[in-house]
């Protein structure tokens, strides 16, 4: 499969915990120029892919009229996901959303005290129920937020299940250097592993598959686009800071909107922030680490041999040898305790 | 081979950063050995590490021909760890340039080295450097130098080593003031060996100053202290490279290669003489260099032990001050107890082993040597605190002391005195060397210096204090042993000897520092510190409950992989003990006596 990722680097307000590249309070002209630039750059992207994902930033910050201009240039794809923030869910945005099959909503929490720490607004239950009628819905939930109680978390999980949302991503809050949270919560050391296991148990008992470290889905609702990443397959990417992986080359566009747009306006490619032609050894290493994130599938022997040849499997088995966080069978290598994924992955680094 | 009256043998003595290497570079240009544009900064510092750290570690002589004269410039190291080598260099000279930075004035090393030069009865040519800088204070620098040299008035040469001002005048002063070497070409050979190094082709090369007689290839030589007779293969002088010459005669500085393969067979400080016609007596040498600081070294993987041994051997070829002997730690298995001149020396050895020999090492906290007299009447030299006998058997303990020289602006005098007193120091001298600068001399236990003394001194004087020391022998000590237990098992690689009155405080800070530096593990880590037979401090490191990168999508792959790589690399600098990974920092943290909470 092949994917396409579009990074929209605009936000109404920067969230204090987020370290993805985006800018806020730009003059509206910037979103117009950005749209023009992307339309121009889309020439170099296949017309048809399997999955398309618009993330950010806040994709809807681009504005309805720009989206209307943009959609006809985007590659065709059977799964089309767009990320949404609570404040994006309003009638005038509906025509944009109609171009997508799947909405990934940054709910984070339903608890007011947690949302106030995160400086985020709330999504109503009824809103989610409405959206569910037309789209595949995924929600993001944060755990390990300062002042968040275990009860807050359990209520959030219960709510999502009760609403029948088929896909849930659960992330412990990460405190990144350079964010406003860093200065306040630098030493925040949340390690409630028990809660993470309780969430897993609760969701799997209710028919969700824990298919990736941080992702749960009902059968048939796994995110195909993200699975391209974890299967280490090819994906194109556009937008400042967006990263792609095509034909063994990893690249990342410069994380600077002005630089990015101006290059394209001058009919040049924007500069890469990173560009690496991966050696086969590195490709195998990343392949192993990424596939290992898929808790049920793991690293599959058949796939390894198809892609890297028969000796590659032996290489991986040898590297896995002695690592108690891995379970190796004749047909796959999986993590034995997902809470220690890093220890498991170490064998392949 | 040379006309003795046209030879001048001299060193430059200076505080670190006062411009010694830059001045040496000007001499090199004047001699035509290098042209300015070709000059690599600090030409004489040949090891990469020396250039990186901006200090001279090994002394290198260089022979400069300027006009009719031959100048043998015998460089001296700039760090106190290697001050022993300063004496060696000075022993080969008739004179010394005392170089002081006009913007800094007389500093601790200036004082220490000037005294050494006076002890060697050298003619001292005072030089004030950096006179081109606006902050140069020539008058007060001059009066401080006069005071240091015990004279009412001096006439220093004013130079700017950077732009070359005054260097010609300095050359003239060296010619006029430094005596030509005395000695007799026809007498029996007396050559002072003041350095030695290993050369892949020539074997051990002795760096010598010929005091009497002559030496040439084919001569059979021996050392005064004994040893076998060897045949001289080549003699020569140092320009920037080694240049063979027919013979070296009285007054010359040069090298002798005599097909010796082991550097320990060339006793630096000894006198080389002819086997057939030995001299009546040796040149007064200097006491052999002794390691003063000891630490254990373990490979992070046991299988690297032999490779570590081989690597240490290779380093020792060129570093006679480095000692090592195998030891077996209950905790870590085989390793080496190594002896170093000081902390910098230790640091350099570790860095070279890691860089040049690609070894991952754990180095324990350094300690000094203790002399112990037991009740049974045995005398022990303890270089590893873990070997310290039970205190009930101890009659007397001695530890090494140093005499420290501190030069500090008077505004910070109080801080320095307080620091020295806290470190069990005894003041022996306090003098104003200028209106606002004070020279302090303190006798201090060396063990107090190898902790963070220098860092503390620098931080409480905003970097204005300078420090130098010399070893003054052993004095009685009142110490107690601190031992560390990790999950109930003794970690013998962390054993400390501390002054008795400090035991409780040290034990607590050791426990706390270990808690801070040992990362969370899969199991709970209980740290116990034992002193006087009792557990006196305890900390726990809670177990690691998860170690997982939660988010990893297409945009994160490279970044997340780097994180995993970093995590894995971090493990390389840890050593497993009792199922607990102990990082290198943990070993060094125990020396930070004062914990801030």
Interface residues (C-beta under 8 A of the other chain):
Chain A: X3 X5 X7 X20 X171 X172 X174 X191 X192 X193 X194 X196 X213 X214 X226 X228 X229 X235 X237 X241 X242 X243 X244 X245 X250 X252 X274 X276 X285 X286 X289 X290 X293 X338 X339 X340 X341 X342 X343 X345 X346 X349
Chain B: X544 X545 X546 X547 X548 X549 X550 X551 X552 X553 X554 X555 X556 X557 X558 X561 X564 X565 X567 X568 X571
